Amino acid sequence: MSTAIEQVKAARAKGRFTGKQVINAILTDFFELHGDRRFGDDPAVVGGIGRLGDLPVTAIALEKGQDTKDKVRRNFGSANPEGYRKALRLMGQAEKFGRPVICIVDTSGAFCGIGAEERGQGQAIAENLMELMTLQVPVISVLIGEGGSGGALALAVADQVWMMEQAIYSVISPEGCASILWKDAKKVAEAAKCLKLTATDMLGLGVVERIIPETSRTTEEQMAGLKDSLCGAIQELQALDTNTRLEQRYERFRKFGRV
C-alpha cells in the first residue's frame, strides 16, 4: 500500500491524464463553451456539452494543461473567478435544459493572485457552493488528481463525489501544512499522513462515495470503467424525485463532522 506522500506524488505525476483528456475519453461529440459573460474566459476551466453514451450532459473540468506552454496558459489548473463563474453559468444552462452535470476536478487550489482577489475570488467560490447545493439536475464530481481546498470544493458540491485511486483531496497542501504547523518543509511526509488526504481515507470518512481503481489497469481501462460507472450512477440519480435528490445532497454535506 502506498504511503500518503507517495499518493501525493502520484496525483501530481508528470504525464498523468488531465481533465480535458478525461472528458474526451468518456464523452463523444464534446463541444466546448467559453466565457462567464462578466469578465472573460478562463482556460483553467474547460466546460461544454457532450454525450455520455446516449445521454446529453454538461461536463466541466479544471484543466492543468499538458505541455509546458499549455500549463502556463491554463495557469496550472488554478482557476480565476471568471473560471468558476463560467462553470456556474454552464451549470445553470444544464439545469434549464435538464442535462446532468459531470465535474472533473484536478487543481492545487484556486488562484490567489491580486487580480483574482480584486475580481471576487472568494465570492465566486461561495456562489458556486450555494448554487450547486440547490441545482435541480444530477451532479457527480470526480477528483482525478489533486483536490486542493476551496478551488476543488467549488466544483465538488454534488450528489456523489468520486476519486481516482491515486487522487488526493485536502484543505491544504502537505507543504503548506508543514510550513504552518512545524515551520519545517522536511515534515511534508508527516503532514501528508496527518491530513488523511488519500482516496482510501476519504472513503472511510464518508467524504467520497466511490474510488475508481487505477492499479494494474491501463488508462483506457480506467476511463472505460469511469464511463460505465457514471452512466449507471446518473440513471439512478435521474430515477429519484427532484426534491428527494436535493434533500439527500443537502444531508450528504450536513453529516460531515458529526460524531
Disulfide bonds with the S-S distance in Angstrom:
none
